[in-house]
Amino acid sequence: MFFIPSELIAILTFPGVIVHEFAHKSACQHVGVPVYEVCYFRFGNPAGYVKHGAVQRYGQAFLIDVAPLIVNSLLAFIIFIFAVNIPESYMYYRANLSLCFVYEIILIV
């Protein structure tokens, strides 16, 4: 069996965790749900969290829940468009940016 240390996973996924928690916090503020505490990243489980007040309507809960999917998808699309439009002379960097797109897709799932 292959073992990957949790610290390595945390280091590799921290950009996605930060964006994920920021999306939750922003959605809470957008729908008027009070945010009490935000942890964008830490070594441990969970890697990040947002503590917020009670949700009054289903629509508020839905937006807070799907905000990370929407934000990470948009970010991945922007990185993809940027990677596709790099001139051919920068092919090495283009391949690396395409890997960033794959990385963002993995974080979404």
Rosetta blueprint (number, residue, H / E / L):
1 M L
2 F L
3 F L
4 I L
5 P L
6 S H
7 E H
8 L H
9 I H
10 A H
11 I H
12 L H
13 T H
14 F H
15 P H
16 G H
17 V H
18 I H
19 V H
20 H H
21 E H
22 F H
23 A H
24 H H
25 K H
26 S H
27 A H
28 C H
29 Q H
30 H H
31 V H
32 G L
33 V L
34 P L
35 V E
36 Y E
37 E E
38 V E
39 C E
40 Y L
41 F L
42 R L
43 F L
44 G L
45 N L
46 P L
47 A L
48 G L
49 Y E
50 V E
51 K E
52 H E
53 G L
54 A L
55 V L
56 Q L
57 R L
58 Y H
59 G H
60 Q H
61 A H
62 F H
63 L H
64 I H
65 D H
66 V H
67 A H
68 P H
69 L H
70 I H
71 V H
72 N H
73 S H
74 L H
75 L H
76 A H
77 F H
78 I H
79 I H
80 F H
81 I H
82 F H
83 A H
84 V H
85 N L
86 I L
87 P L
88 E H
89 S H
90 Y H
91 M H
92 Y H
93 Y H
94 R H
95 A H
96 N H
97 L H
98 S H
99 L H
100 C H
101 F H
102 V H
103 Y H
104 E H
105 I H
106 I H
107 L H
108 I H
109 V L
